[in-house]
Amino acid sequence: MASMTPSRALLTLTTGLTCLLAAGGALIGMLLGGALVALGAAVGAGAFGAAGSFVVRRRAMAHFAVAQRQAGQRGYAEGIAHGVLIHVTAYEAAVFPRTGPAGVTDEERVARRTIAYRMAALDEVPHSVREAAANALALLDRTDREGAEEALTRLAATVRREYARP
C-alpha cells in the first residue's frame, strides 16, 4: 500500500466528497421525481463536485508546495546557524583547552578558527547570528576568556531566539 502523502490524502478526500455529492444528488432526485431525475441530479452534482474538487485541489497543492519550500529553507538556515554555534564553540575549545596548553596543536587551532570564520561568513546565516558570532570570534582571537564565554552565551541565545519563533 502506498504511503499517505498530503496529495494522496487530498485526492482521497476530494474523491470521497464528490461521490457523496453524487449520491446526495441521486437521493434528492429520486425523492423529487423518479429514476430519470435521480440520474440527472447525480450526474449534475457529481460534475459540480468534480469541478470544485479540481479547483480546491490545485489551490491546496500550490499552498502545500509553498509551505514545504519555506519549511525546507527555514530548516536549512537553522541548521547553518547551529553549525556556526558548534564551530565557534569548537574554536573556543582550541583557544582554551580543558586539558591544558598542550591539549591542542597550533595547526588544529588555526584549522578550527578558519572553519569557524568560514561558517560565520556564509550568506545563509541570519545577520543577528553572524553579528553575535563575529563578536565571539573577536574575543576568542584576543583570548579574553570571560568575554568569550559571555559572547558564546549571547550567540547561543541568539540562535535559539532566531528559530524559536513560530
DSSP file with accessible surface (Angstrom, degrees, kcal/mol):
  #  RESIDUE AA STRUCTURE BP1 BP2  ACC     N-H-->O    O-->H-N    N-H-->O    O-->H-N    TCO  KAPPA ALPHA  PHI   PSI    X-CA   Y-CA   Z-CA
    1    1 A M              0   0  220      0, 0.0     2,-0.1     0, 0.0     0, 0.0   0.000 360.0 360.0 360.0 138.1    0.0    0.0    0.0
    2    2 A A        -     0   0   56      1,-0.1     2,-0.1     3,-0.0     0, 0.0  -0.363 360.0-101.5 -72.8 150.8    1.3    3.5   -0.9
    3    3 A S        -     0   0   88      1,-0.1     2,-1.3    -2,-0.1    -1,-0.1  -0.353  35.5-106.7 -71.5 157.0    2.1    5.9    1.9
    4    4 A M        +     0   0  111      4,-0.1    -1,-0.1    -2,-0.1    -2,-0.0  -0.678  45.9 178.2 -90.3  91.3   -0.4    8.6    2.7
    5    5 A T     >  -     0   0   56     -2,-1.3     4,-2.8     1,-0.1     5,-0.2  -0.460  44.6-103.6 -83.1 164.9    1.2   11.8    1.4
    6    6 A P  H  > S+     0   0   83      0, 0.0     4,-2.4     0, 0.0     5,-0.2   0.906 123.1  49.5 -58.4 -38.8   -0.6   15.1    1.6
    7    7 A S  H  > S+     0   0   42      1,-0.2     4,-2.3     2,-0.2     5,-0.2   0.911 112.3  47.4 -68.7 -38.1   -1.5   15.0   -2.1
    8    8 A R  H  > S+     0   0  106      2,-0.2     4,-2.6     1,-0.2    -1,-0.2   0.907 112.3  49.8 -67.7 -40.6   -2.8   11.4   -1.8
    9    9 A A  H  X S+     0   0   42     -4,-2.8     4,-2.5     2,-0.2    -2,-0.2   0.916 111.9  48.3 -63.4 -41.1   -4.9   12.3    1.3
   10   10 A L  H  X S+     0   0   22     -4,-2.4     4,-2.9    -5,-0.2     5,-0.3   0.906 110.9  50.4 -67.0 -39.4   -6.3   15.3   -0.5
   11   11 A L  H  X S+     0   0   80     -4,-2.3     4,-2.5     2,-0.2     5,-0.2   0.932 111.7  48.2 -63.0 -43.6   -7.2   13.2   -3.6
   12   12 A T  H  X S+     0   0   80     -4,-2.6     4,-2.4     2,-0.2    -2,-0.2   0.922 113.5  47.8 -62.9 -43.4   -8.9   10.7   -1.4
   13   13 A L  H  X S+     0   0  100     -4,-2.5     4,-2.5     2,-0.2    -2,-0.2   0.942 114.1  44.4 -64.1 -48.6  -10.8   13.4    0.5
   14   14 A T  H  X S+     0   0    9     -4,-2.9     4,-2.3     2,-0.2    -1,-0.2   0.872 113.3  51.5 -68.7 -34.4  -12.0   15.2   -2.7
   15   15 A T  H  X S+     0   0   72     -4,-2.5     4,-2.4    -5,-0.3    -1,-0.2   0.932 111.2  48.4 -64.7 -43.6  -12.9   11.9   -4.4
   16   16 A G  H  X S+     0   0   33     -4,-2.4     4,-2.4    -5,-0.2    -2,-0.2   0.911 111.6  49.0 -62.2 -42.3  -15.0   10.9   -1.4
   17   17 A L  H  X S+     0   0   93     -4,-2.5     4,-2.4     2,-0.2    -1,-0.2   0.895 110.0  51.5 -66.1 -37.1  -16.7   14.3   -1.2
   18   18 A T  H  X S+     0   0   24     -4,-2.3     4,-2.4     2,-0.2    -2,-0.2   0.921 110.6  48.7 -64.5 -42.7  -17.5   14.1   -5.0
   19   19 A C  H  X S+     0   0   78     -4,-2.4     4,-2.7     1,-0.2    -2,-0.2   0.899 110.5  51.1 -63.4 -40.6  -19.0   10.6   -4.5
   20   20 A L  H  X S+     0   0  121     -4,-2.4     4,-2.8     2,-0.2    -2,-0.2   0.892 109.5  50.3 -64.2 -39.1  -21.1   11.9   -1.6
   21   21 A L  H  X S+     0   0   78     -4,-2.4     4,-2.7     2,-0.2    -2,-0.2   0.919 111.4  48.2 -63.2 -43.1  -22.4   14.8   -3.7
   22   22 A A  H  X S+     0   0   27     -4,-2.4     4,-2.4    23,-0.2    -2,-0.2   0.927 113.7  46.8 -63.8 -43.2  -23.3   12.4   -6.5
   23   23 A A  H  X S+     0   0   52     -4,-2.7     4,-2.4     2,-0.2    -2,-0.2   0.913 112.9  49.5 -65.5 -41.2  -25.1   10.1   -4.1
   24   24 A G  H  X S+     0   0   29     -4,-2.8     4,-2.6     2,-0.2     5,-0.2   0.907 110.5  50.5 -63.4 -41.3  -26.8   13.0   -2.4
   25   25 A G  H  X S+     0   0   10     -4,-2.7     4,-2.8     1,-0.2    17,-0.3   0.904 109.9  50.7 -62.3 -40.1  -27.9   14.3   -5.8
   26   26 A A  H  X S+     0   0   32     -4,-2.4     4,-2.5    15,-0.3    -2,-0.2   0.918 111.5  47.5 -64.1 -43.3  -29.3   10.9   -6.7
   27   27 A L  H  X S+     0   0  122     -4,-2.4     4,-2.2     2,-0.2    -2,-0.2   0.929 114.1  45.9 -64.0 -44.8  -31.3   10.7   -3.4
   28   28 A I  H  X S+     0   0  101     -4,-2.6     4,-2.0     1,-0.2    -2,-0.2   0.924 113.6  49.8 -65.5 -41.4  -32.7   14.1   -3.8
   29   29 A G  H  X>S+     0   0    1     -4,-2.8     4,-2.5    -5,-0.2     5,-0.6   0.891 109.7  51.5 -62.9 -38.8  -33.6   13.4   -7.5
   30   30 A M  H  X5S+     0   0  108     -4,-2.5     4,-1.0     1,-0.2    -1,-0.2   0.908 111.6  47.3 -65.2 -40.2  -35.3   10.2   -6.5
   31   31 A L  H  <5S+     0   0  152     -4,-2.2    -1,-0.2     1,-0.2    -2,-0.2   0.844 117.3  43.3 -68.4 -33.6  -37.4   11.9   -3.9
   32   32 A L  H  <5S-     0   0  140     -4,-2.0    -2,-0.2    -5,-0.2    -1,-0.2   0.787 136.8 -15.5 -85.6 -30.4  -38.3   14.7   -6.3
   33   33 A G  H  <5S-     0   0   48     -4,-2.5     4,-0.4     1,-0.3     3,-0.3   0.435  90.0 -96.2-162.3  11.1  -39.1   12.9   -9.5
   34   34 A G     X< -     0   0   27     -4,-1.0     4,-2.3    -5,-0.6    -1,-0.3  -0.478  66.4 -34.8 104.2-168.2  -38.0    9.3  -10.0
   35   35 A A  H  > S+     0   0   74      1,-0.2     4,-2.5     2,-0.2    -1,-0.2   0.872 130.0  50.0 -67.0 -43.2  -35.2    7.5  -11.6
   36   36 A L  H  > S+     0   0  145     -3,-0.3     4,-2.2     2,-0.2    -1,-0.2   0.931 114.1  44.7 -66.7 -42.2  -34.6    9.8  -14.6
   37   37 A V  H  > S+     0   0   73     -4,-0.4     4,-2.9     2,-0.2     5,-0.2   0.894 112.2  54.2 -66.2 -37.4  -34.4   12.9  -12.4
   38   38 A A  H  X S+     0   0    8     -4,-2.3     4,-2.5    -9,-0.4    -9,-0.2   0.921 108.6  48.7 -62.7 -42.9  -32.2   11.0   -9.9
   39   39 A L  H  X S+     0   0  111     -4,-2.5     4,-2.5     2,-0.2     5,-0.2   0.935 113.7  46.0 -63.0 -45.4  -29.8   10.2  -12.7
   40   40 A G  H  X S+     0   0   47     -4,-2.2     4,-2.7     1,-0.2    -2,-0.2   0.916 114.0  48.0 -63.7 -42.7  -29.7   13.8  -13.9
   41   41 A A  H  X S+     0   0   34     -4,-2.9     4,-3.0     2,-0.2     5,-0.3   0.904 112.1  49.8 -66.3 -39.6  -29.3   15.1  -10.3
   42   42 A A  H  X S+     0   0   20     -4,-2.5     4,-2.6   -17,-0.3     5,-0.2   0.935 113.3  45.5 -64.7 -44.7  -26.5   12.6   -9.6
   43   43 A V  H  X S+     0   0   95     -4,-2.5     4,-2.6    -5,-0.2     5,-0.2   0.933 115.8  47.1 -65.2 -43.0  -24.6   13.5  -12.8
   44   44 A G  H  X S+     0   0   41     -4,-2.7     4,-2.5    -5,-0.2    -2,-0.2   0.944 115.7  43.3 -64.2 -47.5  -25.0   17.2  -12.2
   45   45 A A  H  X S+     0   0   23     -4,-3.0     4,-2.7     2,-0.2   -23,-0.2   0.903 114.8  50.5 -66.6 -39.5  -24.0   17.1   -8.5
   46   46 A G  H  X S+     0   0   12     -4,-2.6     4,-2.6    -5,-0.3    -2,-0.2   0.915 111.8  47.5 -64.0 -42.1  -21.1   14.7   -9.3
   47   47 A A  H  X S+     0   0   59     -4,-2.6     4,-2.6    -5,-0.2     5,-0.2   0.920 113.0  48.5 -65.5 -41.8  -19.8   17.0  -12.1
   48   48 A F  H  X S+     0   0  154     -4,-2.5     4,-2.6    -5,-0.2    -2,-0.2   0.925 113.4  47.7 -62.0 -44.6  -20.1   20.1   -9.8
   49   49 A G  H  X S+     0   0    6     -4,-2.7     4,-2.7     2,-0.2    -2,-0.2   0.895 111.6  49.8 -64.0 -40.9  -18.3   18.2   -7.1
   50   50 A A  H  X S+     0   0   46     -4,-2.6     4,-2.1     2,-0.2    -2,-0.2   0.924 112.9  46.5 -65.2 -43.2  -15.5   17.0   -9.5
   51   51 A A  H  X S+     0   0   58     -4,-2.6     4,-2.1     2,-0.2    -2,-0.2   0.932 114.8  47.1 -65.4 -43.1  -15.0   20.6  -10.9
   52   52 A G  H  X S+     0   0   33     -4,-2.6     4,-2.7    -5,-0.2     5,-0.2   0.916 111.9  49.5 -64.6 -41.1  -15.0   22.0   -7.4
   53   53 A S  H  X S+     0   0   25     -4,-2.7     4,-2.7     1,-0.2     5,-0.2   0.869 107.8  55.1 -68.7 -32.1  -12.6   19.4   -6.1
   54   54 A F  H  X S+     0   0  125     -4,-2.1     4,-2.2    -5,-0.2    -1,-0.2   0.948 112.0  43.2 -62.8 -46.3  -10.3   20.0   -9.0
   55   55 A V  H  X S+     0   0   82     -4,-2.1     4,-2.1     2,-0.2     5,-0.2   0.944 116.8  46.1 -65.2 -46.9  -10.1   23.8   -8.2
   56   56 A V  H  X S+     0   0   84     -4,-2.7     4,-2.7     1,-0.2     5,-0.2   0.917 112.3  51.3 -63.0 -42.1   -9.7   23.2   -4.5
   57   57 A R  H  X S+     0   0   73     -4,-2.7     4,-2.6    -5,-0.2     5,-0.2   0.911 109.0  50.1 -64.5 -42.0   -7.1   20.5   -5.0
   58   58 A R  H  X S+     0   0  169     -4,-2.2     4,-1.9    -5,-0.2    -1,-0.2   0.936 113.9  45.1 -62.4 -45.1   -5.0   22.7   -7.3
   59   59 A R  H  X S+     0   0  164     -4,-2.1     4,-2.1     2,-0.2    -2,-0.2   0.923 113.9  49.1 -65.5 -43.0   -5.0   25.6   -4.8
   60   60 A A  H  X S+     0   0   22     -4,-2.7     4,-2.7     1,-0.2    -2,-0.2   0.914 110.2  50.8 -64.5 -41.2   -4.3   23.4   -1.9
   61   61 A M  H  X S+     0   0   59     -4,-2.6     4,-2.3     2,-0.2    -1,-0.2   0.881 108.7  52.4 -66.1 -34.7   -1.3   21.7   -3.7
   62   62 A A  H  X S+     0   0   56     -4,-1.9     4,-2.1    -5,-0.2    -1,-0.2   0.929 111.3  46.6 -64.9 -41.7    0.1   25.1   -4.5
   63   63 A H  H  X S+     0   0  122     -4,-2.1     4,-2.6     1,-0.2    -2,-0.2   0.888 110.9  52.7 -66.1 -39.5   -0.1   26.1   -0.8
   64   64 A F  H  X S+     0   0   87     -4,-2.7     4,-2.6     2,-0.2     5,-0.2   0.917 109.0  49.9 -61.1 -43.0    1.5   22.8    0.2
   65   65 A A  H  X S+     0   0   40     -4,-2.3     4,-2.3     2,-0.2    -2,-0.2   0.918 112.1  46.9 -64.2 -42.3    4.4   23.4   -2.2
   66   66 A V  H  X S+     0   0   59     -4,-2.1     4,-2.6     2,-0.2     5,-0.2   0.938 113.9  47.8 -65.3 -44.9    5.0   26.9   -0.8
   67   67 A A  H  X S+     0   0   53     -4,-2.6     4,-2.5     1,-0.2    -2,-0.2   0.908 112.2  49.7 -63.8 -39.6    4.8   25.7    2.8
   68   68 A Q  H  X S+     0   0  153     -4,-2.6     4,-2.3    -5,-0.2    -1,-0.2   0.919 111.4  48.5 -66.3 -41.3    7.2   22.8    2.0
   69   69 A R  H  X S+     0   0  142     -4,-2.3     4,-2.4    -5,-0.2    -2,-0.2   0.929 112.5  48.3 -64.6 -43.6    9.7   25.1    0.3
   70   70 A Q  H  X S+     0   0  121     -4,-2.6     4,-2.6     1,-0.2    -2,-0.2   0.909 111.0  50.7 -64.7 -39.9    9.5   27.6    3.2
   71   71 A A  H  X S+     0   0   63     -4,-2.5     4,-2.6    -5,-0.2    -1,-0.2   0.907 110.6  49.7 -64.8 -39.3   10.0   24.8    5.8
   72   72 A G  H  X S+     0   0   45     -4,-2.3     4,-2.3     2,-0.2    -2,-0.2   0.926 112.3  46.7 -64.7 -43.0   13.0   23.5    3.9
   73   73 A Q  H  X S+     0   0  123     -4,-2.4     4,-2.6     2,-0.2     5,-0.2   0.916 113.8  48.3 -65.8 -41.1   14.6   26.9    3.7
   74   74 A R  H  X S+     0   0   99     -4,-2.6     4,-2.5     1,-0.2    -2,-0.2   0.918 112.1  48.8 -66.2 -42.2   13.9   27.6    7.4
   75   75 A G  H  X S+     0   0   38     -4,-2.6     4,-2.3    -5,-0.2    -1,-0.2   0.898 111.8  49.5 -65.1 -38.5   15.4   24.2    8.4
   76   76 A Y  H  X S+     0   0  128     -4,-2.3     4,-2.4     2,-0.2    -2,-0.2   0.947 112.7  46.4 -64.9 -46.9   18.5   24.7    6.2
   77   77 A A  H  X S+     0   0   21     -4,-2.6     4,-2.4     1,-0.2    -2,-0.2   0.900 112.3  51.1 -63.7 -38.8   19.1   28.2    7.7
   78   78 A E  H  X S+     0   0   70     -4,-2.5     4,-2.4    -5,-0.2    -1,-0.2   0.920 110.0  49.7 -65.2 -40.5   18.5   26.9   11.2
   79   79 A G  H  X S+     0   0   43     -4,-2.3     4,-2.1     1,-0.2    -2,-0.2   0.903 110.6  49.9 -64.3 -40.5   21.0   24.1   10.6
   80   80 A I  H  X S+     0   0   22     -4,-2.4     4,-2.2     2,-0.2    -2,-0.2   0.923 110.4  50.1 -63.6 -44.2   23.6   26.5    9.3
   81   81 A A  H  X S+     0   0    0     -4,-2.4     4,-2.0     1,-0.2    -2,-0.2   0.920 111.6  47.8 -63.4 -40.2   23.1   28.8   12.4
   82   82 A H  H  X S+     0   0   73     -4,-2.4     4,-2.5     1,-0.2    -1,-0.2   0.871 108.6  55.6 -67.9 -34.1   23.6   25.8   14.7
   83   83 A G  H  X S+     0   0   13     -4,-2.1     4,-2.7     2,-0.2    -2,-0.2   0.892 105.1  52.3 -62.5 -39.8   26.6   24.8   12.7
   84   84 A V  H  X S+     0   0    0     -4,-2.2     4,-2.7     2,-0.2     5,-0.3   0.946 109.8  49.0 -59.5 -47.4   28.1   28.3   13.3
   85   85 A L  H  X S+     0   0   33     -4,-2.0     4,-2.3     1,-0.2    -2,-0.2   0.925 111.9  48.7 -59.1 -44.1   27.5   27.8   17.0
   86   86 A I  H  X S+     0   0  110     -4,-2.5     4,-2.4     1,-0.2    -1,-0.2   0.931 113.7  45.3 -63.7 -44.6   29.1   24.4   17.0
   87   87 A H  H  X S+     0   0   62     -4,-2.7     4,-2.1     2,-0.2    29,-0.3   0.869 112.4  50.2 -72.8 -34.0   32.2   25.6   15.1
   88   88 A V  H  X S+     0   0    0     -4,-2.7     4,-2.4    -5,-0.2    -1,-0.2   0.915 112.2  49.1 -67.1 -38.7   32.7   28.7   17.2
   89   89 A T  H  X S+     0   0   58     -4,-2.3     4,-2.1    -5,-0.3    -2,-0.2   0.892 109.2  52.2 -66.3 -38.0   32.4   26.5   20.3
   90   90 A A  H  X S+     0   0   30     -4,-2.4     4,-1.3     2,-0.2    -1,-0.2   0.892 109.5  49.5 -64.2 -38.4   35.0   24.1   18.8
   91   91 A Y  H  X S+     0   0    4     -4,-2.1     4,-2.3    21,-0.2     3,-0.3   0.907 107.9  54.2 -66.1 -38.4   37.3   27.1   18.2
   92   92 A E  H  X S+     0   0   16     -4,-2.4     4,-2.9     1,-0.2    -2,-0.2   0.911 105.4  53.4 -61.0 -39.1   36.7   28.1   21.8
   93   93 A A  H  < S+     0   0   40     -4,-2.1    -1,-0.2     1,-0.2    -2,-0.2   0.822 109.9  48.4 -66.4 -28.1   37.8   24.7   23.0
   94   94 A A  H  < S+     0   0    4     -4,-1.3    -1,-0.2    -3,-0.3    -2,-0.2   0.847 113.5  46.2 -78.9 -32.9   41.0   25.1   20.9
   95   95 A V  H  < S+     0   0   14     -4,-2.3    -2,-0.2     1,-0.3    -3,-0.2   0.916 128.7  25.2 -74.3 -41.8   41.7   28.5   22.4
   96   96 A F  S  < S-     0   0   20     -4,-2.9    -1,-0.3    -5,-0.2    -2,-0.1  -0.653  85.9-167.3-121.3  73.7   41.0   27.5   26.0
   97   97 A P    >   -     0   0   29      0, 0.0     3,-0.8     0, 0.0    -3,-0.1  -0.334  19.2-144.3 -66.8 142.0   41.7   23.7   26.1
   98   98 A R  T 3  S+     0   0  184      1,-0.2    -4,-0.1    -5,-0.2    -5,-0.0   0.691  96.9  60.1 -75.8 -21.5   40.4   21.9   29.2
   99   99 A T  T 3  S-     0   0  115      1,-0.3     3,-0.2     2,-0.0    -1,-0.2   0.289 118.6 -94.3 -92.8   9.8   43.4   19.5   29.1
  100  100 A G    X   -     0   0   27     -3,-0.8     3,-1.9     1,-0.2    -1,-0.3  -0.318  55.4 -54.7 102.4 173.7   46.0   22.3   29.5
  101  101 A P  G >  S+     0   0  129      0, 0.0     3,-0.6     0, 0.0    -1,-0.2   0.766 131.4  58.3 -63.6 -23.3   48.0   24.2   27.0
  102  102 A A  G 3  S+     0   0  102     -3,-0.2    -2,-0.1     1,-0.2     3,-0.0   0.453  82.7  88.7 -86.3   4.0   49.4   21.1   25.4
  103  103 A G  G <  S+     0   0   34     -3,-1.9     2,-0.4     1,-0.1    -1,-0.2   0.754  89.3  38.2 -75.2 -24.2   46.0   19.7   24.5
  104  104 A V  S <  S-     0   0   24     -3,-0.6    -1,-0.1    -4,-0.3     2,-0.1  -0.990  76.9-133.7-133.1 132.6   45.6   21.4   21.1
  105  105 A T     >  -     0   0   76     -2,-0.4     4,-2.2     1,-0.1     5,-0.2  -0.385  26.8-114.4 -78.1 162.0   48.3   21.9   18.4
  106  106 A D  H  > S+     0   0  117      1,-0.2     4,-2.5     2,-0.2     5,-0.2   0.873 116.9  54.7 -63.7 -37.0   48.7   25.2   16.7
  107  107 A E  H  > S+     0   0  143      2,-0.2     4,-2.4     1,-0.2    -1,-0.2   0.909 108.7  47.7 -63.2 -41.4   47.6   23.7   13.4
  108  108 A E  H  > S+     0   0   70      2,-0.2     4,-2.8     1,-0.2     5,-0.2   0.914 111.1  50.9 -67.3 -40.1   44.4   22.4   14.9
  109  109 A R  H  X S+     0   0   76     -4,-2.2     4,-2.3     2,-0.2    -2,-0.2   0.935 112.2  46.5 -62.3 -44.7   43.7   25.8   16.5
  110  110 A V  H  X S+     0   0   89     -4,-2.5     4,-2.7     2,-0.2    -1,-0.2   0.909 112.3  51.2 -64.3 -40.7   44.2   27.5   13.1
  111  111 A A  H  X S+     0   0   48     -4,-2.4     4,-2.4     1,-0.2    -2,-0.2   0.933 111.4  46.6 -63.5 -44.2   42.0   24.9   11.4
  112  112 A R  H  X S+     0   0   71     -4,-2.8     4,-2.4     1,-0.2   -21,-0.2   0.887 112.4  50.9 -65.9 -38.1   39.2   25.4   13.9
  113  113 A R  H  X S+     0   0   97     -4,-2.3     4,-2.6    -5,-0.2     5,-0.2   0.936 110.2  49.5 -62.8 -45.2   39.5   29.2   13.6
  114  114 A T  H  X S+     0   0   47     -4,-2.7     4,-2.5     1,-0.2    -2,-0.2   0.934 112.6  46.6 -61.5 -45.8   39.3   29.0    9.8
  115  115 A I  H  X S+     0   0   74     -4,-2.4     4,-2.7     2,-0.2     5,-0.2   0.921 111.8  51.2 -64.6 -41.8   36.3   26.8    9.8
  116  116 A A  H  X S+     0   0    0     -4,-2.4     4,-2.3   -29,-0.3    -2,-0.2   0.933 112.1  46.4 -62.9 -42.8   34.5   29.0   12.4
  117  117 A Y  H  X S+     0   0   76     -4,-2.6     4,-1.2     1,-0.2    -1,-0.2   0.901 112.8  49.8 -66.3 -40.5   35.1   32.1   10.4
  118  118 A R  H  < S+     0   0  178     -4,-2.5     4,-0.4    -5,-0.2    -2,-0.2   0.907 111.5  48.1 -65.0 -42.1   34.0   30.5    7.2
  119  119 A M  H >< S+     0   0   36     -4,-2.7     3,-1.2     1,-0.2    -2,-0.2   0.920 111.0  50.7 -64.2 -42.3   30.8   29.2    8.7
  120  120 A A  H 3< S+     0   0    8     -4,-2.3    -1,-0.2     1,-0.2    -2,-0.2   0.760 107.5  55.6 -67.9 -21.5   30.0   32.6   10.2
  121  121 A A  T 3< S+     0   0   65     -4,-1.2    -1,-0.2    -5,-0.2    -2,-0.2   0.487  77.9 121.8 -91.3  -2.1   30.5   34.2    6.9
  122  122 A L    X   -     0   0   59     -3,-1.2     3,-1.2    -4,-0.4     8,-0.1  -0.296  66.8-130.4 -62.7 144.5   28.0   32.1    4.9
  123  123 A D  T 3  S+     0   0  141      1,-0.2    -1,-0.1     4,-0.0     4,-0.1   0.788 103.9  62.8 -65.1 -29.0   25.2   34.1    3.2
  124  124 A E  T 3  S+     0   0   82      2,-0.1    -1,-0.2   -48,-0.0   -43,-0.1   0.635  79.6 100.3 -74.0 -14.1   22.5   31.8    4.7
  125  125 A V  S <  S-     0   0    4     -3,-1.2   -47,-0.1    -6,-0.1   -48,-0.0  -0.594  82.4-115.1 -75.2 127.5   23.4   32.8    8.3
  126  126 A P     >  -     0   0   25      0, 0.0     4,-2.7     0, 0.0     5,-0.2  -0.253  23.7-114.8 -60.2 152.0   21.0   35.4    9.6
  127  127 A H  H  > S+     0   0  130      1,-0.2     4,-2.8     2,-0.2     5,-0.2   0.882 113.9  52.6 -58.0 -43.1   22.5   38.8   10.4
  128  128 A S  H  > S+     0   0   46      1,-0.2     4,-2.2     2,-0.2    -1,-0.2   0.907 112.6  45.1 -63.7 -38.9   21.9   38.7   14.1
  129  129 A V  H  > S+     0   0    0      2,-0.2     4,-2.6    -3,-0.2    -2,-0.2   0.917 112.9  51.1 -69.3 -42.4   23.6   35.3   14.3
  130  130 A R  H  X S+     0   0   80     -4,-2.7     4,-2.3     1,-0.2    -2,-0.2   0.913 111.1  48.4 -60.8 -42.4   26.5   36.5   12.1
  131  131 A E  H  X S+     0   0  105     -4,-2.8     4,-2.2    -5,-0.2    -1,-0.2   0.929 112.2  47.5 -65.7 -44.3   27.0   39.5   14.3
  132  132 A A  H  X S+     0   0   13     -4,-2.2     4,-2.2     1,-0.2    23,-0.2   0.897 112.7  50.1 -64.4 -37.8   27.0   37.5   17.6
  133  133 A A  H  X S+     0   0    0     -4,-2.6     4,-2.9     2,-0.2     5,-0.2   0.902 108.2  52.8 -66.7 -39.9   29.4   35.0   16.0
  134  134 A A  H  X S+     0   0   51     -4,-2.3     4,-2.4     2,-0.2    -2,-0.2   0.915 109.5  49.0 -62.5 -41.1   31.7   37.9   14.9
  135  135 A N  H  X S+     0   0   77     -4,-2.2     4,-2.0     2,-0.2    -1,-0.2   0.927 113.0  47.0 -63.2 -44.2   31.8   39.3   18.5
  136  136 A A  H  X S+     0   0    0     -4,-2.2     4,-2.3    15,-0.2    -2,-0.2   0.919 112.5  49.2 -64.5 -42.8   32.6   35.9   19.9
  137  137 A L  H  X S+     0   0    1     -4,-2.9     4,-2.4     2,-0.2    -1,-0.2   0.895 109.0  52.7 -65.5 -39.0   35.3   35.2   17.4
  138  138 A A  H  X S+     0   0   38     -4,-2.4     4,-1.4    -5,-0.2    -1,-0.2   0.926 111.4  46.2 -62.5 -42.2   36.9   38.6   18.0
  139  139 A L  H  <>S+     0   0   22     -4,-2.0     5,-2.3     1,-0.2     9,-0.2   0.871 111.6  51.8 -69.3 -35.3   37.0   37.9   21.8
  140  140 A L  H ><5S+     0   0    0     -4,-2.3     3,-1.3     1,-0.2    -2,-0.2   0.890 106.2  54.4 -67.2 -37.5   38.4   34.4   21.2
  141  141 A D  H 3<5S+     0   0   53     -4,-2.4    -1,-0.2     1,-0.3    -2,-0.2   0.838 110.2  46.6 -64.1 -31.1   41.2   35.9   18.9
  142  142 A R  T 3<5S-     0   0  164     -4,-1.4    -1,-0.3    -5,-0.2    -2,-0.2   0.406 111.2-126.4 -86.9  -0.7   42.1   38.2   21.8
  143  143 A T  T < 5 +     0   0   76     -3,-1.3     2,-1.1     1,-0.2    -3,-0.2   0.849  51.1 159.9  53.4  42.6   42.0   35.2   24.2
  144  144 A D     >< -     0   0   70     -5,-2.3     4,-2.7     1,-0.2     5,-0.2  -0.792  19.2-172.1 -91.6  96.8   39.6   37.1   26.5
  145  145 A R  H  > S+     0   0  104     -2,-1.1     4,-2.4     2,-0.2    -1,-0.2   0.925  78.7  42.6 -62.2 -51.3   38.1   34.1   28.4
  146  146 A E  H  > S+     0   0  144      1,-0.2     4,-2.1     2,-0.2    -1,-0.2   0.931 117.8  46.2 -64.2 -45.3   35.4   35.9   30.4
  147  147 A G  H  > S+     0   0   11      1,-0.2     4,-2.6     2,-0.2    -1,-0.2   0.896 112.3  51.5 -63.1 -38.9   34.3   38.0   27.4
  148  148 A A  H  X S+     0   0    0     -4,-2.7     4,-2.7    -9,-0.2    -2,-0.2   0.900 108.2  51.3 -66.4 -39.8   34.4   35.0   25.1
  149  149 A E  H  X S+     0   0   83     -4,-2.4     4,-2.0    -5,-0.2    -1,-0.2   0.922 112.7  45.8 -63.8 -42.1   32.2   32.9   27.5
  150  150 A E  H  X S+     0   0  113     -4,-2.1     4,-2.4     2,-0.2    -2,-0.2   0.909 113.1  50.2 -65.5 -41.0   29.6   35.8   27.6
  151  151 A A  H  X S+     0   0    2     -4,-2.6     4,-2.5     1,-0.2   -15,-0.2   0.887 110.0  50.2 -65.9 -38.1   29.8   36.2   23.8
  152  152 A L  H  X S+     0   0   17     -4,-2.7     4,-2.7     2,-0.2    -1,-0.2   0.883 109.3  51.7 -67.2 -36.9   29.2   32.5   23.3
  153  153 A T  H  X S+     0   0   99     -4,-2.0     4,-2.4     2,-0.2    -2,-0.2   0.924 111.3  47.4 -63.6 -41.9   26.3   32.6   25.7
  154  154 A R  H  X S+     0   0  120     -4,-2.4     4,-2.6     2,-0.2    -2,-0.2   0.895 111.2  51.7 -65.1 -39.5   24.8   35.5   23.6
  155  155 A L  H  X S+     0   0    0     -4,-2.5     4,-2.5   -23,-0.2     5,-0.2   0.940 110.7  47.3 -62.4 -45.9   25.5   33.6   20.4
  156  156 A A  H  X S+     0   0   25     -4,-2.7     4,-2.4     1,-0.2    -2,-0.2   0.917 113.5  48.4 -62.4 -40.8   23.7   30.5   21.7
  157  157 A A  H  X S+     0   0   26     -4,-2.4     4,-3.0     1,-0.2     5,-0.2   0.897 110.5  51.7 -66.8 -37.4   20.8   32.7   22.9
  158  158 A T  H  X S+     0   0   13     -4,-2.6     4,-2.6     2,-0.2    -2,-0.2   0.924 110.6  47.4 -65.6 -44.2   20.6   34.4   19.5
  159  159 A V  H  X S+     0   0    1     -4,-2.5     4,-1.4     2,-0.2    -2,-0.2   0.942 115.3  46.0 -61.8 -44.9   20.5   31.1   17.7
  160  160 A R  H  X S+     0   0  160     -4,-2.4     4,-0.9    -5,-0.2     3,-0.3   0.934 115.3  46.1 -64.0 -44.2   17.8   29.9   20.0
  161  161 A R  H  X S+     0   0  151     -4,-3.0     4,-0.5     1,-0.2     3,-0.4   0.882 107.2  58.8 -67.8 -35.6   15.8   33.1   19.8
  162  162 A E  H  < S+     0   0   38     -4,-2.6    -1,-0.2     1,-0.2    -2,-0.2   0.860 118.5  28.9 -62.2 -35.2   16.1   33.3   16.0
  163  163 A Y  H  < S+     0   0   26     -4,-1.4    -1,-0.2    -3,-0.3    -2,-0.2   0.375 100.0  80.7-113.2   6.3   14.4   29.9   15.5
  164  164 A A  H  < S+     0   0   76     -4,-0.9    -1,-0.1    -3,-0.4    -2,-0.1   0.619  70.1 104.8 -84.2 -11.0   12.1   29.7   18.5
  165  165 A R     <        0   0  137     -4,-0.5    -3,-0.0    -3,-0.2    -4,-0.0  -0.432 360.0 360.0 -68.7 142.5    9.6   32.0   16.7
  166  166 A P              0   0  172      0, 0.0    -1,-0.1     0, 0.0    -2,-0.1  -0.198 360.0 360.0 -71.8 360.0    6.5   30.2   15.3
